[in-house]
């Protein structure tokens, strides 16, 4: 298969390696080093998509990140990528891509009817066309717009590729490896600075790859290759290609996405698909270059109309001709370089120059080569639907207002050059307020905001000599601030062709009687008329005009359209561009894969998973786990075909009847030490702590300053100045921060230290009437009788040779103990408890049974202490000291907290004793009351009481203490249930608390 | 991402810290009789200045010390950082 548009003797692709790929199901081939764009153009394919709004045919416009048209959908290794630019994606064997935004095919697209209905799709059409009748929005307009909107189709499958994050620090980050990037990197690296040089393309060199220049007696390409080779060999330099620095954030933090495997058929083992670099740079040199500006004329979106610099790069880098009858339409000298390149490759171009009588080296060279040039000429409109077939051209008057001599000439591509726009995005993101430079009709960075400098054409320096000199100087200057090595390299001499001034003209007027669409934003289909309409309708601020017309809001962020849009607004408003200002540049500079942003924090890796030392035992014994914060806890231990409900009932019953053991390692544990520890606890907790004897535990409640309960738990006095505090699993980290806050900032005079010991101790709660008998066997040498170790007592003991701590505390409401050993002995302890407990019918129990036990006892937990309740609401007011002050006490006397009908916790039992009440149900007086039905409160936790064998719930309801005995209703609109209930005491089982003291 | 100088550890990235709010708030002394209004001001009322602001940061994934940071809320410029017990200017 021959490639009609491939040149034989030019380009940098590897002719020895043919690569086949499919586009819209058809097989093509290209060479290693081709992009999808260059390979398709080599095969004569120019129609690759349809435009966003009007579904007009779309081809290729650029050759890199600025590409507004050629957005394709890629299938690779069973993964789908919906937003890739054909001008950037390199081909690989077996690559499959297809067009987006067209149906049924790119050649015949039904949506193109929008092109004929365009009077219905003016700027802001969402707000107009689809406003009436209002009822149509939900069912008709919105689904229609959703179907029509967006490019490509995201995958709904789990992405199996690996994406990594990396943090890096350097003296100097340089973004872009064009002449200024290379020169500054070289100067800085030679001066001893740690340099990162990032290039978004596969090849280094930037404009040197395509320009006919000489640096230090070598061609530009030779020089760049030499510099890159030397930089790569230096240990203080990191050189990265296929790496886009897309965001400039605070304090000189930049983010770069490195596409490691996107150009390969399959991600290699041990390599990620992409890597996101967070780079903290001491200094940044922005050498991101510039992007050619389009000229605006009729049908300037037809496939075959493209940037002249792109046409040149397709020839010089890829050896591909974008057309064989090219028309070059330019307002400056750059177009001539493209024309000369065509001529050198045996193609005769025609140049239309908007200028009257320019003269320069390049123009003379073009003339000498015999290239036909028409001065004061413009393209009025491109002709051809799916590809340029001809162009209407005309002579333009000196005032650039009138057209004459309109004629049609044949051509197959139109290469436009409207001069250059510096890529100031990164500088602008750093906070640099840019300024308009009249000489180049574009914005350039002003005073540095962060530690950044912009160099080269990104700074409006359009001659190589200026660029190279500036870059060597800056590279030395900023590196020397850091290294102070004073090692300056000599600057090579530069030979380049001199060019002359560009023409400020950029938008061709419409000939009389014609209404060609002249596009500004090619991706979002924003035409000159849309901007005119927005201004007619009263939009003035450029930010409003942008949002109303969607100018520059597509995935290309208006890289080619912004300045022309600003020019138009300022022309219509009779202002100059700097008065109009420009819209804000925001990261990312180019689209970034969501996968790269997320990195490896996916699924189970999104947070750490914490496991207790007994985890393996639980696994082996059929535990079904539940996430408790970052911990995995056994929810229940499944026997046979048991359901959760059956298993938890069995486990809870066994605790009430015999003895159970529960892994409580996850409880937060904090060591509180120091001579003022008692005083500190006395301020932190609501109850009194000064008189707690050594060897005793106490239950405490702590508040936030606003009076809301923050956490609860027991704290034990281990020795004179040492307390062991426990917190709930969920609040452990917050409580530690809270304690540190008060110790460090509020009461630094207190001599107390706190440290987390959660991971140092493994804990097992042994609960049930048989627990003491079991304990006596576990600790035969320790007196664990009711007298020897009373309720809320604490003892250190010997567990078969290992030191253990026994706390007689109970969450289940049964006679219970918590045994702690150092984490490493956790599994030993657990196995011993199970082994010795056999004769007492011990069974392990999970969090579900734990909940059942605490709910029917009326013990509060996270679902009651939910950040909205004060001690009174949870019936904890008995623990609030009236004598001493503590954190949050003053808040408790606020009027809302002391009103007589304040919410309070109660128990709820369904009258039929069988229907479980969904958690979150409302408690109401009259289920048939008019909506909104006044609610008395809500059900916070539900269980099946194993003591009474019927459902039981806790609820927090208004005036709870006076509601006991009332018949009310629990309503769950979510579950569509209304249940008649009786309000009872929250202490459903053993209200006197006899069992824990038995 | 901010780059915060911890007076105990040196320059560290923001993701090692937790934000702790206004550092100029002073908790009323314990056992002191104060009005509802005063207490309300302490618990709820905070200024949200544009510009220089003294705020608390907790070096939660580092030395676990609370520090005071003088930061410009609109530009994120950090002027100075202080230890918890250091007097601020």
Contacts between the chains, C-beta under 8 A, distances in Angstrom:
chain1	res1	chain2	res2	distance
A	167	B	13	7.8
A	249	B	1	5.9
A	250	B	1	6.4
A	250	B	2	5.5
A	250	B	3	7.9
A	250	B	76	4.7
A	251	B	1	7.0
A	251	B	2	5.4
A	251	B	3	3.9
A	251	B	76	7.0
A	251	B	78	7.8
A	252	B	3	7.4
A	253	B	1	4.7
A	253	B	3	7.2
A	253	B	13	7.8
A	278	B	1	7.3
A	280	B	3	6.5
A	280	B	13	7.2
A	431	B	75	7.3
A	683	B	30	6.8
A	705	B	27	7.7
A	705	B	42	7.4
A	705	B	43	5.2
A	706	B	43	5.2
A	706	B	44	7.6
A	737	B	18	7.0
A	737	B	58	6.0
A	737	B	60	6.7
A	740	B	58	7.3
A	740	B	64	6.1
A	740	B	65	7.9
A	740	B	66	6.5
A	741	B	20	7.2
A	741	B	58	7.4
A	741	B	66	6.0
A	744	B	65	6.5
A	744	B	66	4.7
A	744	B	84	4.3
A	744	B	85	7.5
A	745	B	56	7.3
A	745	B	66	5.4
A	745	B	84	5.3
A	746	B	27	5.1
A	748	B	84	7.0
A	748	B	85	5.3
A	884	B	31	7.9
A	885	B	30	4.3
A	885	B	31	4.6
A	890	B	28	7.6
A	890	B	34	6.9
A	890	B	39	4.8
A	891	B	39	7.0
A	891	B	43	6.5
A	894	B	36	7.3
